[in-house]
Amino acid sequence: MYFVNDNTEKCGYYECKRCDYRFLSLHTTKKAPCPLCEQDIDYEIGPDESIDDLLESAELIDIIEGAENVERMDILLSVAYVEDESWI
């Protein structure tokens, strides 16, 4: 699968508040690191910034449970981000 491993029973559906990227993660906490923003982190933070805000910029939208539901959501999200139009 694109975001999580095959036969994953439970995962979190997240949206990054900085770049609007939506993804699945094995995390199910309220906040998680965004895979896109994590690559471009500037560790020189200012006095009004927190390192936690930089590292955990994605917020939990929903918890997806059940292997079939996780697989279905993974496929739907991967179609949105992969530029393969063969599915049309």
C-alpha positions in Angstrom: 0.0 0.0 0.0 1.0 3.6 -0.4 0.9 5.1 3.1 0.7 2.1 5.5 1.7 -1.6 5.4 -0.6 -4.3 4.1 -3.2 -5.7 6.6 -3.0 -2.7 8.9 -6.0 -2.9 11.2 -5.9 0.7 12.6 -4.4 4.0 11.5 -4.8 7.7 11.8 -6.0 10.0 9.0 -4.2 13.3 9.3 -4.1 16.7 7.6 -1.1 19.0 7.9 -2.1 22.5 9.1 0.9 24.0 7.3 0.9 22.4 3.8 -2.6 20.8 3.7 -1.2 17.4 2.9 -3.5 14.5 3.9 -2.1 11.1 4.7 -2.5 7.9 6.7 -0.1 7.1 9.6 0.3 4.3 12.1 0.1 7.0 14.7 -3.4 7.6 16.3 -2.4 10.6 18.5 -3.9 14.0 18.1 -0.8 15.4 16.4 1.8 13.7 14.2 4.7 14.7 12.0 3.9 15.5 8.4 6.1 13.5 6.0 6.4 16.5 3.6 7.1 19.2 6.1 9.5 17.0 8.0 11.8 17.0 5.0 12.0 20.9 5.0 12.2 21.7 8.7 14.4 24.7 9.5 15.6 24.1 13.0 16.5 27.7 13.6 13.4 28.7 15.5 12.5 32.1 16.7 11.4 33.2 20.2 7.7 32.8 19.4 8.0 29.3 17.8 8.1 25.9 19.4 10.0 22.9 18.1 6.9 20.8 18.8 4.9 22.9 16.4 7.5 22.3 13.7 7.8 18.6 14.2 4.1 17.7 14.8 2.2 19.9 12.3 -0.5 17.4 11.3 -3.8 17.0 13.1 -5.9 13.9 13.4 -9.0 14.0 11.3 -10.3 10.4 12.0 -9.2 7.0 13.1 -9.7 4.3 10.4 -10.3 0.8 11.7 -10.5 -2.5 9.9 -8.1 -3.8 7.3 -10.6 -3.3 4.5 -11.4 0.3 5.4 -7.7 1.1 5.9 -6.9 -0.4 2.4 -9.7 1.5 0.8 -8.7 4.8 2.3 -5.0 4.2 1.4 -6.0 3.6 -2.2 -8.2 6.7 -2.4 -5.5 8.9 -1.0 -2.8 7.4 -3.2 -4.8 8.2 -6.3 -5.0 11.8 -5.2 -1.2 12.1 -4.9 0.1 9.8 -7.7 -0.1 11.2 -11.2 -1.1 7.9 -12.7 -4.3 8.4 -14.6 -4.7 4.8 -15.7 -7.5 4.2 -13.2 -9.8 6.6 -15.0 
